Amino acid sequence: MDLISLKKEYQKYEKQFKLPSFKELNEAFEIEKIENDSDCLPRAIRKIMMDKVVNSLGFIDMLLNPVQAPRIYQSFIKNISAEDKQLIENLYEIFGRLSLDCMPLELDYSEKNETDMIKKIFNSWKLSKDDFKKLLTRVGNPVQNHTKKEKSYFG
């Protein structure tokens, strides 16, 4: 489906179900990635949106359970603050809830349920976006624990 056709098709759902604008959804979730014609456009959109949520959830889960976390994140994980832990827990709850709420939609198709979920995902993402940015900034620039360890040579 080309972008112009996708926008036209989306506008029908946008008006009927009071969805966010195509531009807003596309900027947040890149829904323009929908490649094929779909009889179930709301489902395709919801799945694209959930890809981003599930990827974010996986990242947050890695911070919560760092057993196999890549070394690049170790300095943040070792020095994680109580505020950072709370941020992580809140984001995990939001993204995890969205993931669980979408599971029943995989069983039966309903335009109304899909469009309701699109709105819910969009609103949740919008509300948590600033906290997620804050967390990502802290992960990228971790505060180092400045307690100096004495090095000694045993030889």
Secondary structure, 3 states (H helix, E strand, C coil): CCHHHHHHHHHHHHHHHCCCCHHHHHHHHCHHHCCCCCCCHHHHHHHHHHHHHHHHHHHHHHHHCHHHCCHHHHHHHHCCCHHHHHHHHHHHHHHHHHHHHHHHHHCCCCHHHHHHHHHHHHHHHHHHHHHHHHHHHHHHCCCCCCCCCCCCCCC
